[in-house]
Amino acid sequence: MESRIRASYVESIIFRRTKNSIRYLLLKRSNYTKYYPGIWQIVTGTVEKNEPYYKTAVRESIEETQVKIKNFYAFTKLNAFYSPLKDTINLVPVFVLETDDDYVKLSEEHTEYKWLSINKAIGLVYFYTQKEMLKIINLHLKNKSLYNNLIKIEL
C-alpha cells in the first residue's frame, strides 16, 4: 500500500515592507481550477520529481507572480492538512520571500492579487492552516529575535 502521508507541496508567504507596515501577497484562484476555485491563498505549489523543496518554492513563486525575490527564508514549522479528496495527510514546508516592489504578473492559475495588512490577509485567506502560518510569520517579521530564527537561503 502506498504511503498516505505525503510531502509533495510547498507554501510561500510573500511579503514586502512599506514605510509603516508589512504587506502580504494573496492570490485568487481562477474559477476553472480543478480544486478550490475562486479562493484566496498564499502561493502554493507541487514538488516535481527529485526537486528540492526550496527550489520548488522559488519556481512556483516566480511562475505564479513574477516577483523579484530580495530575501528568501525557510521556516522550520511545517503546515499539515488532511485531504479527503485523496485520503492523504500532507506535510508542507513553508518558505518566506521578501520583495521590494509591488509588481505582480499572475499566471493563468490566478485571476487577482492583493497586497494586504496582516489582519486583512488573515481575514481573506481561505485555508485555516495558512491563516495560522501568516500569524506566526508576522510575529517573526516584527520581532528581531524571532526574525533571526528564520533560515536565510542564498539564491
KEROMI-385954 format. One line per field, with one value per residue: residue in one letter; x, y, z of N, C-alpha, C in turn; residue number from 1. Coordinates in pm, 1 decimal, decimal comma, always signed. Last residue first. Layout:
residues N
aa	[A;...] $
n_x	[X;...] $
n_y	[Y;...] $
n_z	[Z;...] $
ca_x	[X;...] $
ca_y	[Y;...] $
ca_z	[Z;...] $
c_x	[X;...] $
c_y	[Y;...] $
c_z	[Z;...] $
i	[NUM;...] $
***
This chain:
residues 155
aa	[L;E;I;K;I;L;N;N;Y;L;S;K;N;K;L;H;L;N;I;I;K;L;M;E;K;Q;T;Y;F;Y;V;L;G;I;A;K;N;I;S;L;W;K;Y;E;T;H;E;E;S;L;K;V;Y;D;D;D;T;E;L;V;F;V;P;V;L;N;I;T;D;K;L;P;S;Y;F;A;N;L;K;T;F;A;Y;F;N;K;I;K;V;Q;T;E;E;I;S;E;R;V;A;T;K;Y;Y;P;E;N;K;E;V;T;G;T;V;I;Q;W;I;G;P;Y;Y;K;T;Y;N;S;R;K;L;L;L;Y;R;I;S;N;K;T;R;R;F;I;I;S;E;V;Y;S;A;R;I;R;S;E;M] $
n_x	[+2018,2;+2051,0;+1823,7;+1792,6;+1557,7;+1451,5;+1547,7;+1543,8;+1281,8;+1294,6;+1439,6;+1269,9;+948,9;+814,0;+847,5;+728,0;+458,9;+416,7;+431,5;+195,2;-5,7;+36,9;-34,4;-310,7;-393,5;-319,2;-498,0;-745,3;-771,8;-830,2;-774,2;-900,6;-803,2;-531,0;-522,3;-607,2;-396,0;-165,3;-257,6;-190,2;-215,4;-378,4;-486,0;-666,8;-656,6;-436,6;-334,6;-198,1;-6,3;+37,5;+274,7;+321,9;+496,7;+588,3;+923,7;+1083,4;+1014,3;+1081,4;+932,0;+945,4;+795,2;+718,0;+629,0;+368,6;+220,1;-95,2;-261,3;-524,9;-752,2;-808,8;-1012,5;-942,4;-639,0;-518,1;-210,1;+38,9;+338,8;+623,9;+880,9;+1107,6;+1134,8;+1370,0;+1373,2;+1514,4;+1493,7;+1399,2;+1273,3;+1025,1;+742,2;+576,5;+373,2;+398,8;+673,0;+782,1;+677,8;+774,8;+1056,2;+1076,4;+969,0;+1142,6;+1370,2;+1299,5;+1272,4;+1434,5;+1299,0;+1227,3;+947,8;+819,9;+574,8;+335,4;+239,9;+112,1;+94,4;-214,7;-551,5;-899,9;-1089,2;-1170,7;-1173,2;-1061,5;-937,0;-932,9;-1011,4;-1187,2;-1155,9;-827,0;-756,7;-595,7;-336,0;-165,9;+113,6;+125,4;+316,7;+392,7;+445,0;+541,6;+663,1;+654,7;+789,2;+621,6;+605,1;+474,3;+504,5;+451,3;+448,7;+451,9;+394,3;+445,5;+450,2;+205,4;+88,5;+19,1;+213,6;+56,1;+84,3] $
n_y	[+3254,6;+3153,0;+3155,8;+3187,1;+3087,6;+3268,6;+3369,8;+3642,5;+3691,5;+3672,8;+3907,3;+4106,5;+4085,5;+4087,9;+3840,6;+3672,5;+3748,9;+3664,8;+3389,1;+3348,3;+3437,4;+3263,7;+3021,5;+3059,5;+3076,0;+2824,1;+2665,8;+2750,7;+2894,9;+3157,8;+3497,4;+3716,8;+3755,4;+3764,0;+4006,8;+4188,6;+4162,7;+4233,7;+4404,8;+4295,8;+4302,5;+4071,6;+3957,1;+3735,3;+3488,5;+3205,6;+3047,6;+3191,9;+3417,9;+3775,5;+3979,1;+4254,3;+4499,1;+4618,8;+4544,2;+4386,8;+4082,0;+3778,5;+3477,9;+3183,7;+2858,9;+2548,0;+2211,6;+2011,6;+1699,7;+1552,8;+1254,1;+1164,7;+1126,8;+1300,0;+1448,8;+1502,8;+1575,3;+1745,7;+1921,2;+2135,3;+2321,3;+2323,6;+2540,7;+2663,7;+2822,7;+2984,7;+3281,1;+3534,8;+3864,3;+3945,5;+3839,8;+3971,8;+3785,9;+3630,9;+3459,2;+3189,2;+3152,7;+3238,3;+3042,2;+2805,1;+2841,0;+2863,3;+2614,1;+2435,6;+2487,2;+2383,1;+2106,3;+1979,3;+1731,7;+1471,2;+1582,6;+1887,3;+1983,7;+2233,0;+2521,3;+2845,6;+3163,2;+3191,2;+3262,0;+3258,9;+3070,7;+2991,3;+2636,1;+2388,8;+2222,6;+2303,1;+2633,1;+2823,5;+3051,5;+3091,2;+3216,2;+3503,9;+3555,9;+3793,4;+3912,8;+4154,0;+4415,5;+4597,6;+4957,2;+5208,1;+5180,4;+4824,3;+4516,6;+4231,3;+3872,5;+3555,2;+3236,3;+2937,4;+2586,5;+2274,4;+1917,3;+1661,5;+1454,4;+1237,8;+940,2;+706,6;+494,4;+219,1;-119,3] $
n_z	[-290,8;+39,9;+294,6;+641,9;+855,4;+1138,8;+1371,7;+1352,1;+1419,1;+1696,5;+1745,7;+1627,6;+1520,3;+1280,9;+1168,0;+1357,5;+1332,9;+1068,0;+1099,9;+1249,4;+1070,2;+854,0;+976,8;+1013,9;+745,5;+655,4;+796,4;+688,0;+366,2;+256,8;+345,2;+472,5;+731,7;+687,0;+545,2;+737,4;+922,9;+770,4;+466,7;+126,7;-209,0;-421,7;-744,0;-964,5;-1086,5;-1149,1;-1348,6;-1530,8;-1321,1;-1281,7;-1176,6;-967,6;-790,2;-564,8;-445,7;-283,9;-106,6;+56,4;+140,1;+315,0;+317,8;+461,0;+377,3;+473,3;+465,0;+455,7;+432,0;+206,7;+39,9;-158,5;-44,3;+214,4;+332,8;+613,5;+668,7;+800,6;+777,8;+993,3;+1095,0;+994,7;+683,7;+476,3;+275,9;+85,3;-45,2;-301,7;-604,4;-794,1;-911,5;-1074,5;-983,0;-1055,7;-1107,7;-861,3;-692,1;-807,2;-769,8;-487,2;-409,0;-535,0;-391,1;-144,4;-204,2;-498,2;-707,3;-772,3;-949,5;-804,9;-575,8;-625,1;-427,8;-347,5;-209,0;-23,9;-146,6;-203,3;-451,5;-707,4;-660,5;-540,1;-822,7;-1095,5;-1204,2;-1294,6;-1145,1;-1006,6;-678,9;-585,8;-348,9;-144,1;+20,5;+280,6;+415,7;+702,5;+739,9;+668,3;+416,0;+367,9;+270,6;+152,5;+109,9;+62,0;+159,2;+3,3;+39,7;-139,0;-150,3;-75,0;+128,8;+274,8;+382,5;+280,8;+78,4;-83,5;+0,0] $
ca_x	[+1977,3;+2105,8;+1878,5;+1812,6;+1681,2;+1426,8;+1527,4;+1673,7;+1322,8;+1224,4;+1495,5;+1405,3;+1030,4;+805,5;+894,8;+871,6;+529,5;+408,0;+535,3;+326,0;+8,4;+53,2;+104,3;-223,2;-421,9;-249,7;-354,4;-713,5;-732,2;-931,6;-719,3;-935,9;-947,8;-586,5;-478,0;-688,8;-534,2;-178,9;-207,2;-276,2;-116,9;-389,2;-393,9;-648,4;-720,3;-498,8;-393,9;-338,3;-18,7;-23,4;+217,0;+285,8;+460,8;+453,0;+824,9;+1081,1;+1033,5;+1067,6;+1002,0;+911,4;+904,9;+677,5;+727,4;+401,4;+314,5;+6,1;-211,9;-383,7;-732,8;-709,3;-1019,0;-1039,4;-715,4;-574,4;-354,0;-10,2;+193,6;+552,5;+749,0;+1118,7;+1077,9;+1296,3;+1391,8;+1443,7;+1542,0;+1507,7;+1299,5;+1170,7;+806,2;+687,0;+367,3;+265,8;+572,8;+810,5;+655,3;+630,6;+997,3;+1123,0;+912,6;+1001,0;+1368,6;+1324,0;+1156,8;+1439,3;+1322,1;+1365,8;+1031,2;+846,4;+715,0;+365,2;+286,5;+127,2;+149,2;-75,4;-448,1;-778,7;-1046,6;-1215,0;-1183,5;-1079,3;-956,8;-999,1;-917,3;-1183,6;-1278,3;-922,2;-754,0;-727,8;-376,4;-263,0;+53,2;+133,6;+205,0;+427,5;+382,8;+483,0;+717,1;+627,0;+781,4;+705,2;+575,2;+547,4;+445,5;+539,7;+377,6;+518,8;+354,7;+465,1;+518,2;+274,7;+147,6;-83,6;+203,0;+130,2;+0,0] $
ca_y	[+3205,3;+3234,4;+3074,0;+3253,1;+3036,0;+3227,9;+3223,9;+3576,8;+3707,2;+3569,1;+3779,1;+4082,4;+4067,1;+4207,6;+3956,8;+3662,0;+3766,0;+3807,0;+3458,1;+3311,7;+3496,3;+3407,8;+3043,1;+3040,7;+3185,0;+2940,6;+2647,4;+2777,8;+2780,7;+3053,6;+3367,7;+3679,7;+3753,8;+3653,7;+3882,1;+4169,4;+4134,4;+4100,5;+4403,3;+4325,2;+4322,5;+4184,6;+3956,2;+3860,4;+3598,4;+3306,0;+2979,8;+3160,7;+3308,4;+3647,5;+3934,2;+4112,9;+4447,7;+4563,5;+4617,1;+4532,0;+4156,2;+3923,5;+3553,1;+3325,0;+2948,9;+2687,0;+2310,5;+2117,1;+1783,3;+1627,6;+1353,0;+1175,0;+1048,7;+1196,7;+1418,7;+1395,7;+1592,4;+1621,3;+1915,9;+1999,7;+2316,9;+2273,3;+2484,3;+2527,1;+2828,2;+2863,9;+3212,8;+3407,1;+3771,5;+4017,0;+3799,9;+3970,3;+3878,2;+3704,7;+3602,8;+3240,4;+3115,6;+3314,3;+3184,8;+2831,2;+2821,2;+2971,3;+2739,7;+2437,6;+2523,8;+2526,9;+2186,1;+2021,4;+1875,1;+1498,0;+1466,8;+1799,4;+1948,8;+2091,0;+2451,2;+2703,1;+3082,0;+3227,4;+3179,3;+3338,5;+3101,4;+3120,3;+2752,8;+2515,5;+2222,5;+2179,3;+2536,8;+2698,3;+2974,0;+3100,2;+3107,7;+3443,5;+3530,5;+3685,3;+3889,5;+4014,0;+4374,5;+4481,5;+4827,3;+5191,9;+5275,1;+4960,5;+4618,7;+4348,9;+3997,9;+3665,7;+3362,3;+3053,6;+2713,5;+2381,2;+2056,6;+1693,7;+1583,1;+1295,2;+1064,1;+809,6;+578,0;+344,4;+0,0] $
ca_z	[-423,2;-67,8;+186,7;+513,4;+793,9;+1000,4;+1367,0;+1338,1;+1279,1;+1621,2;+1789,8;+1578,1;+1640,3;+1364,5;+1093,0;+1330,9;+1461,2;+1101,8;+1022,9;+1304,6;+1204,7;+836,0;+936,5;+1129,6;+839,3;+601,3;+820,0;+828,3;+448,8;+274,3;+303,2;+335,7;+708,4;+766,2;+482,0;+617,2;+962,0;+829,3;+603,6;+240,8;-103,0;-330,0;-631,3;-891,5;-1158,4;-1062,1;-1232,8;-1561,7;-1417,2;-1247,7;-1303,3;-974,2;-921,8;-558,4;-524,5;-262,0;-230,4;+64,9;+37,2;+327,0;+286,3;+437,7;+420,1;+377,6;+537,8;+381,3;+527,9;+243,3;+161,8;-190,3;-187,3;+193,2;+210,2;+562,6;+646,7;+780,6;+775,8;+876,3;+1123,5;+1045,9;+817,3;+512,7;+403,3;+81,2;+56,8;-233,5;-466,6;-780,2;-817,8;-1137,6;-953,0;-1023,0;-1208,8;-983,3;-663,7;-802,9;-902,3;-574,8;-358,3;-572,7;-532,9;-154,9;-164,9;-357,7;-690,7;-728,1;-913,9;-918,0;-596,1;-618,8;-545,9;-317,9;-317,5;-46,6;-86,5;-183,2;-313,9;-654,4;-749,3;-468,7;-678,4;-1053,1;-1147,4;-1368,8;-1125,1;-1117,2;-777,2;-601,3;-486,6;-158,9;-110,2;+238,1;+330,9;+621,6;+766,9;+800,9;+512,8;+324,8;+375,2;+126,3;+177,7;+0,6;+203,4;+11,1;+50,2;-63,9;-173,1;-215,8;+140,6;+160,3;+431,7;+273,8;+198,2;-92,2;+0,0] $
c_x	[+2087,6;+2067,0;+1925,0;+1878,9;+1695,3;+1559,7;+1489,5;+1664,0;+1455,3;+1265,1;+1424,8;+1461,3;+1170,3;+894,2;+895,3;+925,9;+680,2;+478,3;+533,6;+437,9;+147,9;+72,6;+131,6;-77,2;-325,0;-274,9;-274,0;-563,0;-691,7;-893,2;-815,0;-888,9;-987,0;-736,7;-536,6;-651,2;-624,9;-324,6;-229,9;-200,3;-194,4;-269,5;-419,5;-539,7;-699,9;-554,4;-470,3;-410,5;-167,4;-14,5;+168,0;+228,1;+434,3;+406,1;+690,0;+969,4;+1026,7;+1095,1;+974,7;+997,8;+853,7;+802,4;+683,8;+507,7;+372,0;+89,3;-94,3;-363,8;-585,3;-682,5;-925,6;-1051,2;-813,7;-655,6;-392,8;-160,8;+155,0;+403,9;+683,5;+984,3;+1072,0;+1246,6;+1313,7;+1476,9;+1452,8;+1573,7;+1420,3;+1200,5;+957,5;+755,4;+469,1;+258,6;+438,5;+706,9;+677,3;+600,7;+849,3;+1055,0;+952,0;+938,9;+1225,6;+1324,7;+1181,2;+1322,9;+1331,2;+1398,2;+1176,1;+942,8;+726,5;+510,8;+319,9;+174,0;+163,3;-26,7;-311,7;-678,8;-922,8;-1171,5;-1230,1;-1085,1;-966,0;-1032,2;-994,2;-1081,4;-1276,3;-1043,9;-860,6;-721,4;-514,3;-306,4;-41,0;+57,6;+231,3;+302,0;+446,0;+431,0;+668,3;+683,0;+750,3;+684,5;+664,9;+505,6;+532,7;+459,8;+480,4;+425,1;+446,9;+420,3;+550,4;+343,7;+235,3;-37,0;+96,7;+109,9;+88,5] $
c_y	[+3224,6;+3172,1;+3167,4;+3158,3;+3096,7;+3187,4;+3175,7;+3424,6;+3634,9;+3571,2;+3661,7;+3947,0;+4023,9;+4200,7;+4083,9;+3785,9;+3762,7;+3835,6;+3607,6;+3385,7;+3471,4;+3477,4;+3191,4;+3067,4;+3178,6;+3064,1;+2765,7;+2767,1;+2822,6;+2946,6;+3255,4;+3539,3;+3701,0;+3642,4;+3761,4;+4040,0;+4109,9;+4069,4;+4263,9;+4331,2;+4371,2;+4183,3;+4079,5;+3843,9;+3734,0;+3422,2;+3076,1;+3095,1;+3284,4;+3545,4;+3791,9;+4085,9;+4297,0;+4508,5;+4546,9;+4602,7;+4304,9;+3983,9;+3700,9;+3400,8;+3091,7;+2771,8;+2451,0;+2210,8;+1883,3;+1714,5;+1420,4;+1277,9;+1045,6;+1103,3;+1304,0;+1357,8;+1476,7;+1652,9;+1777,8;+2006,0;+2171,1;+2301,2;+2440,9;+2462,1;+2685,2;+2883,4;+3082,0;+3328,5;+3648,1;+3925,8;+3875,1;+3945,1;+3863,6;+3803,9;+3689,1;+3391,9;+3183,6;+3281,4;+3269,5;+2979,2;+2856,9;+2960,4;+2857,6;+2569,4;+2524,2;+2573,1;+2335,7;+2115,2;+1908,0;+1646,4;+1509,0;+1689,6;+1855,5;+2066,7;+2307,0;+2634,3;+2938,1;+3140,2;+3246,7;+3254,6;+3191,0;+3153,8;+2877,0;+2637,3;+2364,9;+2181,2;+2418,7;+2598,9;+2840,2;+3013,6;+3129,7;+3339,6;+3465,7;+3677,5;+3769,4;+3996,0;+4233,4;+4443,3;+4716,4;+5052,2;+5247,1;+5052,0;+4752,6;+4447,0;+4109,4;+3794,4;+3473,2;+3175,4;+2824,2;+2500,8;+2149,5;+1835,2;+1628,9;+1424,5;+1116,3;+937,6;+684,5;+425,7;+125,3] $
c_z	[-525,7;-201,2;+77,5;+415,2;+655,0;+936,5;+1227,9;+1337,1;+1254,3;+1473,7;+1719,6;+1621,9;+1598,0;+1489,0;+1177,4;+1259,3;+1441,0;+1235,2;+1054,3;+1231,7;+1261,1;+971,4;+912,0;+1093,5;+957,6;+687,2;+765,8;+853,7;+589,7;+377,2;+344,3;+296,1;+572,7;+743,6;+555,2;+545,8;+841,7;+862,7;+660,6;+372,4;+18,3;-235,7;-546,7;-787,2;-1092,2;-1144,0;-1141,1;-1444,3;-1442,2;-1360,9;-1280,1;-1112,8;-914,7;-693,0;-521,5;-336,6;-197,7;-71,7;+55,9;+226,7;+291,1;+417,1;+377,8;+434,9;+438,2;+474,5;+459,1;+353,4;+201,4;-73,2;-224,7;+45,5;+194,8;+437,9;+595,0;+758,4;+754,9;+889,9;+992,5;+1076,8;+869,2;+654,5;+407,2;+206,7;+56,2;-130,0;-412,5;-631,9;-824,1;-1042,5;-1027,7;-1008,1;-1182,2;-1091,8;-787,3;-778,7;-903,2;-711,4;-447,0;-530,3;-587,0;-301,0;-182,7;-325,7;-541,6;-711,3;-887,7;-874,2;-716,0;-654,5;-517,8;-444,5;-268,3;-162,6;-97,8;-105,0;-314,9;-513,4;-672,9;-561,4;-625,3;-903,4;-1089,2;-1313,6;-1197,3;-1088,5;-883,9;-712,7;-487,8;-304,5;-104,0;+107,6;+280,3;+544,9;+683,6;+832,9;+655,1;+432,5;+309,8;+240,1;+125,9;+70,0;+147,3;+52,3;+64,9;-57,7;-95,3;-252,1;-0,2;+199,0;+319,4;+342,5;+178,7;+35,7;+0,0] $
i	[155;154;153;152;151;150;149;148;147;146;145;144;143;142;141;140;139;138;137;136;135;134;133;132;131;130;129;128;127;126;125;124;123;122;121;120;119;118;117;116;115;114;113;112;111;110;109;108;107;106;105;104;103;102;101;100;99;98;97;96;95;94;93;92;91;90;89;88;87;86;85;84;83;82;81;80;79;78;77;76;75;74;73;72;71;70;69;68;67;66;65;64;63;62;61;60;59;58;57;56;55;54;53;52;51;50;49;48;47;46;45;44;43;42;41;40;39;38;37;36;35;34;33;32;31;30;29;28;27;26;25;24;23;22;21;20;19;18;17;16;15;14;13;12;11;10;9;8;7;6;5;4;3;2;1] $
***
